[in-house]
Amino acid sequence: MKIAVLLLSGLFLLPFSSKSETTVFPVINKSKVDSSINENEELIMRIAENHLLEDVYREIFGLQFASTVQWLNIIGQNVLTSFSNSDYFIMENNRSGGFEIYDDENNFLSVAPDLNRNYSLETNSGIWVKQSYNGFNKTYFATNSGEEYTMLSKFSLGTRNEIKCSNGYSVLVKGKLNGNYDISDNEGRKWKIIYNRSGIIKLYDGDRLVKTLVIQSQQSFTLQDGNGNSTNIRTRGRFNDIIITYPDGKQIFVENRYKKPVPPPKVETKTEAKPAG
């Protein structure tokens, strides 16, 4: 099993261990023997499926930090799903302002800022993703495998992020005010995420329904595939420990010591009334 989860996200497994593997998000993982999926198609699928889990990222990592973790996981080819095969993890803050997830065999995944407050993701197996920001509207990513990406962000009514790869491939992610997404690439692929008022979010590849995320509450999420298989992600107790239950009944448990970043309080300036006269 893996902790992909956490998030959320997980989609395509990276080779990690010679052990028998069970995906944390089995209903959103691409089969490793599916040779018809090329590198570019894998990227747009990872982007789409990770955005489907956006609310799960926010619940686990906090509103301020969720997008950073999400994009590091996307560029890192869903390393959250593959850095360990354990079924028990501990997640806690690190001193620099990020977090670390680890098991009892010293496998770990860490997300932490550098001296310039640019976040990186790394694992004990040598996988890493380095992020940097130009202070305006461009974010740069580099990986241990030598890949480089540039994300150009624009803000208007909703969000607009365009990811450009060093090989010329690009993906455009357009977020709407109602929570929906249009995701397309420069090779003609089109995905979309539809969010309805009842808390059900659907992911489409063209007109084909691929996945459905049902938000039962802030503590319970159910991810369904087209065959009716369901994976449940649930937080429990005052520390929001994470329990992931697979279609076959197997579970992983994350002991959650992580405290989500809290937005700075708003400071109101009061103007005292001047005495009359």
N, C-alpha and C positions, 0 to 999 in steps of 0.2 A: 504494500500500500504506500501511498505517498501523500504528502501534505499539500498538495497542490493547492489547495485552497486558499487555502485559505483564501482563498481566494480566489478564490476566486477566481480564479481564472482559469486554469489550466486547460490546455487543449491538445497540444501535440507533445508527445513524450520525447525527451532526449535520452539517448542511451546512457545509463548510469551504472547499473550493477548487473552482475551475472545471476543475481537471485531471480526467482520467479516474481514477476511484477503484477501488481493490481493497481490500476489507476485510481487516484482519489476522485477524479471526476470522470468515471468511465464513460458517461454518456456524452461527453464533449471532447473525447480524445480521438484523433485521427488514427486509423489503423496503421501500424508501422510497416505493414506489407503492402500498403496502397501506393504503388509506384507511379500512379497516374497523377498524383498531386505534386506539382513542381514547387520550387522555392518561393516564387512570387505568389502563387496561390496560397501557400501555407501562411505567408505573412498577412494577407488580407483576411484569411480565416481566423488567425490568432487575434487580430485587431477586432474583428466583429464579435467573436465569442467572449473576449475579455470585456468588451463594452456591454455585452448582455449582463455581465456580472458586476456592473458598476456599483449597484446598491450594496452588494455583498462586500466589496472593497471598502466602501464608506463605513459600513457598520463595524467592520473589524479594525480598520486602520485609522478611521477618523476622516472627516471631511477635508481637513487641511492637507492630509498626507496620501489619500487614496489614489489620486491621479499619478503621483510620482511612482508609487509601488506598481500600479497597473502598467505603466509604460516601460518600466525596467523589466517587468516580467514578460511583456510582449517582445521587446528587443532580445531578451535572454532566452527566447523560444520556450517559454513556460517552465523555467527552471524551478519555480515553486512546486511543480508537480513531480520533480524527478531527482531532487538532491538526496533523498533518503527513502528507504523501503520500510521504515519503522511504522508502528501503529500508535506510538505514543511520543508526543513532543512537548517541549516547553517553549513558550514565546515570551520574551521580556524586552524591556527597553535597554538600549546601551547608553553609555554616558554622553555620547556625542549628539544624541537627539534622534537616532533611528531605532532599529530593533534587531533582534536576532532570534532565529528559530533553530532549535537543536534537539538531537535525540540522545540516547544513552550510549551511543557508539561514537560520539564525537563528530558526527555529521552535522553541519550547520549551514545556514543561509543567513547572511547579514546584509542589511540595508542601512547605510550610514553616510553622513556628509563629510566632505573634506574640509580643508581650512578655508575654502571659499564658499562653503555651504552648498556645493554641488554634490548630489547624492550618487552613490555607487552601490551596486549589488555584487556580492561575491559569495562563493561557496568554498568548502574545504577541498573540493576536487579541482579547484583552479578555474572554474567558470566565473567570469565577471562581466559586468556591464558598467561602463563609466559614462556619466551624464555631465554636460556643462551647458550653461545658459549665457546668452550674450547680453542679458539685462534688458532686452526689449521684446523681441518676438521670435527668436530662434533658439532651439534646443538641439544640442549635438549629442550623439551617442556613439560610443566605440565599444567593441567587444574583444574578448581574449582571442577570438578566431580571426581578427583583423577586419571585421565588417564595420562600416561606418554609415550613419544615418543622420539626416538633418530634418528637423520638424519645424515648419513655419506655422505660427499661430496667428489667427486674426479673430477679432471679437466684434460682433455687431449684434444682430438679433439671434442669439445662440452662440455656438462656438464653431470654429473652422480650423482644423489641423491637417496639414499636408505633410506626409512622411515621404522623403525622397531617399532612395538607396543609392549607393555608389555605382551600381550597375545600370542606373537610369530608370529603374522601376519606381513608381510613386503611387501612394494611396491617399485619397482625400476623405476625411471624416468630418461630416457636417452635423453638428448637434442643434436640435431645434428647442424652442422655449417649452414645448409640451413634453420634452424628454425623449422624443424620437431621434433616431439617427439615420442618415443616408451615408453609406460607405461605398466608395467606388474606386477603381484603379484605372491606370492609363492603358490597360489591356482589355477593357470592356466589361469587367466583372462588376456586379452591383449587388450589394447586400443592404438590408435595412432592419432596423429595430423599431418595433411598434409597442408603445407603452399605453395601456388602457387605464381607465380610472379605477378599476377594481384591484389594481396591484398585480396584474398579469402582463408580462413582457414577452414578446415573441420575436424570434430572430428568423429572418428570411434570406435565402440565397435566391435572388430573383423573386419568383412567385412561390418558391418551394419553402414550406415551413421546416426549419431545421431543429430549433430548440425552443423551449418555453420555460421561463422562470416565473414561479408563483411565489409572491412575497406574502406569506401568511401573517407575519408580524415583523417587528424589528429584530426579533430573535430567531426567526424560522424562515428558511428559504428552501423551495423544492425545485429542482432542475429536472426537466423531462425531455426525453428525446422523441423522435418520431415513432418509435416502437412502443412507447408507453413506459419505458424504464425510467425510474425516478431515483435521484440522489438527493438526500436531505442534508442541509447544513444548518445546524442549530447551535445557538449560544445558550449557556445555562448558568444560573447562579449569579451572585453579585459581581464575580470576577469575569463573567462572560467566557467561561471555558467553552471550547469549540468541539462539537461532536459531529462527525460526518458519517452518515449511514448510506451504504451502497445498496443497489437493487438486490444483491444476494444476501443482505443482512449484515455483512461485515462492517466494522466501524473503525475509525481512528479517533483519537482523543488528543486535544491540544490544551495543556494546562496554561491558561492565559494570565500572565503577569504583566502584560503590556498595557500601559496607560496611554490612551489616545491623546494626541496634542489638542490642547484647548485653545480656541481662538482668543486673542487678547481682548480684555474687556473694553467696552466702549467708554470713553471718558467724555463726560458732558461738562461743558463750561457754562457756569452760571453767572449771569450778569446781575449784579446787585442794583436795585433801583436807587437812583439818586434822590436825596431828600428834597422836598419841595422848597422853593425859594432859593 
